[in-house]
Amino acid sequence: MVANVLFLLLTISCTAQSTVIDIKKFGRNKDITQAFTKAWKEACASTSASKILISSGEHKMNAVNVKGPCKASVEIQVDGTIQAPADPYALKDAYEWIKIEYVDSFTLSGKGTFDGKGAIAWKHNNCRTHQNCKRHSMNFGFNFLNNSIVRGITSKDSKNFHVNVFGCNNFTFDNFHISAPETSINTDGIHIGRSSNVKVLNSNIATGDDCVSLGDGSREVIIKNVNCGPGHGISVGSLGKYPGEEPVENLLVKNCTITGTDNGVRIKTWPNTPVVTTVTNMHFEDITMVNVLQPVIIDQEYCPWNQCSKENPSKVKISKVTFKNIKGTSKSKEGVTLICSKSVPCEGVELSEVSLAYNGAPIVAKCVNVKPKITGKAPTCSA
């Protein structure tokens, strides 16, 4: 009986092993664009699990767009450094440098780095001075993927956002690293939109914009054990600018450390737009702020660089939001700012054990169009 069980386990183990496809099979050129595309085609057509292997060393890659559906699971293991062209126009009109779409059970793993070579592009990203600023390629576009995971790898110096997650379900980032200087403009770490059951776990995100941002239609998102900074913190939004936006629901941000950022945890919506939608069940818990300029924010008058009108209030309804066990240091006296819409005031907002210090003294809270429930040690509101 024991022997039969062992044989069965061995059989399952053997059948579960992936067929390895080394891209060297398709040539040993420094530029692996074609080799990668051919390897993907072979892996995607395989009826058993496949692993594409990109070994150590430096490799160059132009824009790629690979798609499923595939006949079995596909893994890409990267142990080297893959470099994008430094010239942002070399990627032409590719919205993402590496785009992977319509796959079930996809894995991106390894200890490798995807270097977007973004320094030249950042000079064109400044929307502060140019409303129609040029947006160059993101490092990754993950679109319509199910039951997938990214683990171990590093995204470095993207030309635009590092990662865009769109139309995905059950997608996990674990031990994922994002590295870019504070001066890298408009380089959000992970942007999530129209996706459900997305997890960002045990990761380090240093960039020039939001570490993680949630766009419309984001549901059931968990951000846990993440180190964020520099950048603009962890944000819901901005929301309410475009027609047809979907609700954002059920976010948990927990056990995170946010260091040296402009913002800590934030919900932001645009004023003066016709969009009617909702944001509900947002929970920010057990978060350490280290020298953060604005640690806790709801901003329903979000209007960067004064390039919009605040004449009419936001129509995005925010409800059931908790800020619990938020501690550390603020770079401003007003460490909690809750500015809600006059048209649809926030409801069900709670501040619980919010203990932040500014120059050694407790911070204060500013509240507009909201009456938060205060429990434990937390600042009371002033208008």
C-alpha positions as CSV (number, residue, x, y, z in Angstrom):
1,M,0.0,0.0,0.0
2,V,2.8,2.4,1.0
3,A,4.7,1.5,-2.2
4,N,1.6,2.3,-4.3
5,V,1.1,5.7,-2.6
6,L,4.8,6.6,-3.2
7,F,4.5,5.5,-6.8
8,L,1.4,7.7,-7.3
9,L,3.1,10.7,-5.7
10,L,6.2,10.2,-7.9
11,T,4.0,9.9,-11.0
12,I,2.1,13.1,-10.1
13,S,5.4,14.9,-9.4
14,C,6.9,13.8,-12.7
15,T,3.8,14.8,-14.7
16,A,3.7,18.2,-13.0
17,Q,7.2,19.1,-14.2
18,S,7.4,21.7,-17.0
19,T,9.1,21.3,-20.3
20,V,11.9,23.7,-20.3
21,I,12.4,25.9,-23.5
22,D,15.7,27.7,-23.3
23,I,15.6,30.8,-25.6
24,K,19.2,29.9,-26.7
25,K,17.5,27.2,-28.8
26,F,16.4,30.0,-31.1
27,G,19.8,31.7,-31.4
28,R,22.4,33.4,-29.2
29,N,22.0,37.0,-30.4
30,K,22.2,39.8,-27.8
31,D,18.8,40.9,-28.9
32,I,16.3,38.2,-27.8
33,T,13.1,39.7,-29.2
34,Q,12.6,37.1,-31.9
35,A,13.9,34.3,-29.8
36,F,11.4,35.2,-27.0
37,T,8.5,35.4,-29.5
38,K,9.4,31.9,-31.0
39,A,9.8,30.4,-27.5
40,W,6.4,31.8,-26.5
41,K,4.8,30.3,-29.6
42,E,6.2,26.9,-28.8
43,A,5.3,27.1,-25.1
44,C,1.7,28.3,-25.7
45,A,1.1,25.5,-28.2
46,S,2.3,22.8,-25.9
47,T,-0.4,20.5,-24.3
48,S,1.7,20.2,-21.2
49,A,3.1,22.9,-18.8
50,S,6.1,24.8,-20.3
51,K,8.8,27.0,-18.9
52,I,10.7,29.6,-21.0
53,L,14.2,30.1,-19.6
54,I,16.1,33.3,-20.0
55,S,19.4,32.7,-18.3
56,S,21.8,35.1,-16.5
57,G,23.7,37.8,-18.4
58,E,22.5,40.9,-20.3
59,H,19.9,40.7,-23.0
60,K,18.2,43.3,-25.2
61,M,14.6,43.2,-26.2
62,N,12.3,45.4,-28.2
63,A,8.6,45.6,-27.7
64,V,6.8,42.2,-27.6
65,N,3.1,41.3,-27.5
66,V,2.4,37.7,-26.8
67,K,-1.1,36.2,-26.4
68,G,-3.0,33.2,-25.4
69,P,-5.2,31.3,-25.0
70,C,-2.5,28.6,-24.4
71,K,-3.1,24.9,-24.2
72,A,-1.4,24.6,-20.8
73,S,0.2,26.7,-18.2
74,V,3.2,28.8,-19.2
75,E,6.1,30.1,-17.0
76,I,8.8,32.6,-17.9
77,Q,11.8,32.3,-15.7
78,V,14.2,35.2,-16.0
79,D,17.6,35.1,-14.2
80,G,19.4,37.7,-16.3
81,T,18.8,41.4,-17.1
82,I,16.6,42.3,-20.0
83,Q,17.1,45.8,-21.3
84,A,14.7,48.0,-23.3
85,P,16.0,50.5,-25.9
86,A,17.1,53.7,-24.2
87,D,15.5,55.8,-27.0
88,P,11.8,56.0,-26.0
89,Y,10.8,56.3,-29.7
90,A,12.5,53.0,-30.5
91,L,9.4,51.2,-29.1
92,K,7.3,53.2,-31.5
93,D,3.6,53.2,-30.4
94,A,3.8,50.2,-28.0
95,Y,1.8,51.2,-24.9
96,E,3.7,48.5,-23.0
97,W,7.2,47.2,-23.6
98,I,6.2,43.7,-22.7
99,K,2.5,42.8,-23.1
100,I,1.1,39.5,-22.1
101,E,-2.6,38.8,-22.7
102,Y,-5.4,36.2,-22.5
103,V,-3.6,33.5,-20.6
104,D,-4.8,31.2,-17.8
105,S,-2.2,30.0,-15.3
106,F,0.7,32.3,-16.2
107,T,3.9,32.7,-14.1
108,L,6.7,35.2,-14.4
109,S,9.5,34.2,-12.0
110,G,13.2,34.3,-11.3
111,K,15.8,36.7,-9.9
112,G,16.2,38.8,-13.0
113,T,15.6,42.4,-13.9
114,F,13.6,44.1,-16.6
115,D,15.4,47.5,-17.2
116,G,13.1,50.0,-19.0
117,K,16.0,52.5,-19.5
118,G,13.6,55.3,-18.8
119,A,15.8,58.3,-18.0
120,I,15.4,59.9,-21.4
121,A,11.6,59.4,-21.4
122,W,11.1,61.0,-18.0
123,K,12.0,64.3,-19.6
124,H,8.9,64.1,-21.7
125,N,6.5,62.9,-18.9
126,N,6.1,66.2,-17.1
127,C,2.4,66.9,-17.2
128,R,2.9,69.7,-14.7
129,T,4.0,72.0,-17.5
130,H,2.5,70.2,-20.5
131,Q,-1.2,69.1,-20.3
132,N,-0.8,66.9,-23.4
133,C,2.4,65.4,-22.2
134,K,3.9,62.5,-24.0
135,R,3.4,59.1,-22.3
136,H,5.9,56.5,-23.3
137,S,5.9,52.7,-22.9
138,M,5.2,51.0,-19.6
139,N,7.5,48.1,-18.7
140,F,4.6,45.5,-18.4
141,G,1.0,45.1,-19.5
142,F,-0.8,42.2,-18.0
143,N,-4.2,42.0,-19.7
144,F,-7.0,39.5,-19.2
145,L,-4.9,37.0,-17.3
146,N,-6.4,34.5,-14.8
147,N,-4.8,32.5,-12.0
148,S,-1.4,34.0,-12.5
149,I,1.6,35.1,-10.4
150,V,4.7,37.4,-10.7
151,R,7.4,36.6,-8.2
152,G,11.0,37.4,-7.5
153,I,11.8,39.6,-10.4
154,T,12.6,43.4,-10.5
155,S,11.2,46.1,-12.7
156,K,13.7,48.9,-13.1
157,D,13.5,52.5,-14.5
158,S,10.3,52.1,-16.6
159,K,9.6,54.9,-19.1
160,N,6.1,55.2,-17.8
161,F,4.1,53.1,-15.3
162,H,6.0,49.9,-14.4
163,V,3.0,47.6,-14.4
164,N,-0.5,47.9,-15.7
165,V,-3.0,45.1,-14.7
166,F,-6.2,45.2,-16.7
167,G,-9.1,42.7,-16.9
168,C,-7.3,40.2,-14.7
169,N,-8.7,37.8,-12.1
170,N,-6.8,36.1,-9.3
171,F,-3.4,37.7,-10.0
172,T,-0.6,37.8,-7.4
173,F,2.6,39.8,-7.1
174,D,4.8,38.2,-4.5
175,N,8.4,39.3,-3.6
176,F,8.2,41.7,-6.5
177,H,10.6,44.6,-6.7
178,I,10.2,48.0,-8.4
179,S,13.2,50.3,-8.5
180,A,13.2,53.9,-9.9
181,P,14.4,57.2,-8.5
182,E,12.1,59.8,-7.0
183,T,12.7,62.0,-10.1
184,S,11.1,59.4,-12.5
185,I,7.9,61.3,-13.3
186,N,4.6,59.4,-13.9
187,T,6.1,56.0,-13.1
188,D,3.4,54.4,-11.0
189,G,4.6,51.0,-9.6
190,I,1.5,48.8,-10.1
191,H,-1.7,50.2,-11.5
192,I,-4.8,48.0,-11.3
193,G,-7.9,48.5,-13.3
194,R,-11.1,46.5,-14.0
195,S,-9.6,43.5,-12.2
196,S,-10.6,41.4,-9.2
197,N,-8.7,39.3,-6.6
198,V,-5.4,41.0,-7.1
199,K,-2.7,40.7,-4.3
200,V,0.5,42.6,-3.9
201,L,2.5,40.8,-1.2
202,N,5.9,41.0,0.4
203,S,7.2,43.5,-2.1
204,N,9.4,46.6,-2.3
205,I,8.3,49.5,-4.4
206,A,10.5,52.6,-4.9
207,T,9.4,55.0,-7.7
208,G,8.5,58.5,-8.7
209,D,4.7,58.2,-8.4
210,D,2.1,56.0,-6.7
211,C,3.6,52.7,-5.4
212,V,0.3,51.0,-6.1
213,S,-2.8,52.7,-7.6
214,L,-6.3,51.4,-8.1
215,G,-8.3,52.5,-11.1
216,D,-12.0,52.0,-11.7
217,G,-13.4,48.5,-11.5
218,S,-10.8,47.3,-9.0
219,R,-12.4,44.8,-6.7
220,E,-11.1,42.5,-3.9
221,V,-7.6,43.9,-3.7
222,I,-5.1,43.0,-1.0
223,I,-1.8,45.0,-0.5
224,K,0.1,43.4,2.4
225,N,3.7,43.5,3.7
226,V,4.8,46.1,1.2
227,N,7.6,48.7,1.6
228,C,6.7,51.8,-0.3
229,G,9.0,54.8,-0.9
230,P,10.0,57.1,-2.4
231,G,6.9,57.9,-4.4
232,H,3.4,59.1,-3.9
233,G,2.2,56.4,-1.6
234,I,-0.7,53.9,-2.0
235,S,-3.7,55.4,-3.8
236,V,-7.2,54.7,-4.8
237,G,-7.8,56.7,-7.9
238,S,-7.8,59.2,-9.3
239,L,-11.4,58.4,-10.1
240,G,-14.4,60.2,-11.7
241,K,-12.8,61.7,-14.7
242,Y,-14.0,59.4,-17.5
243,P,-17.5,58.2,-18.6
244,G,-18.4,54.7,-17.8
245,E,-16.2,54.2,-14.8
246,E,-17.0,51.2,-12.6
247,P,-17.1,51.1,-8.8
248,V,-14.1,50.3,-6.7
249,E,-14.8,47.8,-3.9
250,N,-13.1,45.9,-1.1
251,L,-9.5,47.0,-0.6
252,L,-7.3,45.9,2.3
253,V,-3.9,47.6,2.8
254,K,-2.2,46.0,5.8
255,N,1.2,45.7,7.5
256,C,2.9,48.2,5.1
257,T,5.7,50.7,5.7
258,I,5.6,54.0,3.8
259,T,8.8,56.0,3.8
260,G,9.6,59.5,2.6
261,T,6.6,59.7,0.2
262,D,4.5,62.7,-0.7
263,N,1.4,60.9,0.4
264,G,0.7,57.9,2.5
265,V,-2.7,56.2,2.0
266,R,-5.0,58.2,-0.2
267,I,-8.4,58.2,-2.0
268,K,-8.6,60.8,-4.7
269,T,-11.4,61.8,-7.1
270,W,-11.8,64.6,-9.6
271,P,-14.3,67.5,-9.2
272,N,-16.4,69.0,-11.9
273,T,-17.0,65.8,-13.8
274,P,-20.4,64.1,-14.7
275,V,-19.3,60.6,-13.6
276,V,-21.4,59.0,-10.9
277,T,-19.8,56.0,-9.2
278,T,-18.9,54.6,-5.8
279,V,-15.9,53.7,-3.7
280,T,-16.7,51.4,-0.7
281,N,-15.1,49.1,1.8
282,M,-11.6,50.6,1.9
283,H,-9.5,49.4,4.8
284,F,-6.0,50.7,5.7
285,E,-4.6,48.9,8.8
286,D,-1.3,48.5,10.7
287,I,0.7,51.0,8.6
288,T,3.9,52.7,9.6
289,M,4.6,56.1,8.2
290,V,8.2,57.4,8.1
291,N,8.5,61.1,7.4
292,V,5.5,61.2,5.0
293,L,4.3,64.6,3.9
294,Q,0.5,63.8,3.9
295,P,0.0,60.4,5.6
296,V,-3.8,60.0,5.5
297,I,-5.9,61.6,2.8
298,I,-9.3,61.6,1.2
299,D,-9.2,64.2,-1.5
300,Q,-12.4,64.7,-3.6
301,E,-11.0,68.0,-5.0
302,Y,-8.1,66.3,-6.7
303,C,-6.9,68.7,-9.4
304,P,-3.2,68.3,-10.1
305,W,-1.3,71.4,-11.4
306,N,-4.7,73.3,-11.4
307,Q,-5.5,72.0,-14.8
308,C,-9.2,71.5,-14.1
309,S,-12.1,73.3,-12.5
310,K,-13.4,72.8,-9.0
311,E,-16.6,74.7,-9.8
312,N,-18.8,71.6,-9.2
313,P,-18.2,68.9,-6.5
314,S,-17.2,65.3,-7.2
315,K,-20.1,62.8,-7.7
316,V,-18.1,59.8,-6.6
317,K,-19.7,58.4,-3.4
318,I,-17.1,57.2,-0.8
319,S,-18.3,55.0,2.1
320,K,-17.1,52.4,4.7
321,V,-13.5,53.6,5.0
322,T,-11.3,52.7,8.0
323,F,-7.9,54.0,8.9
324,K,-6.7,51.8,11.8
325,N,-3.5,51.6,13.7
326,I,-1.6,54.2,11.6
327,K,1.6,55.2,13.4
328,G,4.9,57.0,12.7
329,T,5.9,60.5,11.6
330,S,4.4,63.1,9.4
331,K,6.2,66.0,7.7
332,S,3.2,68.2,8.1
333,K,1.2,69.3,11.1
334,E,-2.1,68.4,9.2
335,G,-1.3,64.7,9.0
336,V,-5.0,63.6,8.4
337,T,-6.9,65.4,5.6
338,L,-10.4,64.2,4.8
339,I,-11.9,66.5,2.1
340,C,-15.1,64.9,0.9
341,S,-17.7,66.0,-1.7
342,K,-20.4,68.5,-0.9
343,S,-22.6,66.7,-3.3
344,V,-22.2,63.2,-1.9
345,P,-20.5,63.5,1.5
346,C,-18.4,60.5,2.7
347,E,-20.2,58.1,5.0
348,G,-18.9,55.4,7.4
349,V,-15.3,56.8,7.8
350,E,-13.5,55.7,10.9
351,L,-10.2,56.8,12.5
352,S,-9.0,54.3,15.0
353,E,-5.6,54.4,16.8
354,V,-4.1,57.0,14.4
355,S,-1.0,58.0,16.2
356,L,1.2,60.2,14.1
357,A,3.8,62.8,15.2
358,Y,4.9,66.1,13.6
359,N,8.1,67.5,15.1
360,G,7.5,65.4,18.2
361,A,3.9,66.7,18.7
362,P,0.6,65.0,17.7
363,I,-0.7,65.9,14.3
364,V,-4.1,67.5,13.7
365,A,-6.9,66.4,11.3
366,K,-8.9,68.5,8.8
367,C,-12.3,67.2,7.8
368,V,-14.7,68.6,5.3
369,N,-18.1,67.1,4.4
370,V,-17.4,64.1,6.6
371,K,-18.0,63.2,10.3
372,P,-15.6,60.3,11.0
373,K,-16.1,58.0,13.9
374,I,-13.1,58.4,16.2
375,T,-12.1,55.4,18.4
376,G,-9.0,55.0,20.5
377,K,-6.2,57.4,20.1
378,A,-6.8,59.5,17.0
379,P,-6.9,63.3,16.2
380,T,-10.3,65.0,16.3
381,C,-11.4,66.9,13.3
382,S,-11.4,70.6,12.5
383,A,-13.1,72.1,9.5
